Amino acid sequence: MITIVSFLLAVTGFFFIALSQKRPRISLVKGAPITRMQVNIYRALASLLLGISFFLAIAYEGLSFGIIVWGTMVSIGALVVTFMITIARS
């Protein structure tokens, strides 16, 4: 259960990173303008969510295996967000 929560936090973190970029934001939010303050907030929130995801994976799985699990979750989470952006463009 904690692993799923950690994965969802990672996906949400990558989604916020995507929203802070110009081209994915146009695809996802249909061209709503973004301010510099919003970019900073999205990036800080994404960093916080990815950090919480990391610490949850470490706390639940242990240090050695938790790093491997988190790395796998981050890779799959980034692919999920990439596919979401690709589907939103079409």
Order of alpha helices (4+ residues) and beta strands (2+ residues): alpha-alpha-alpha-alpha
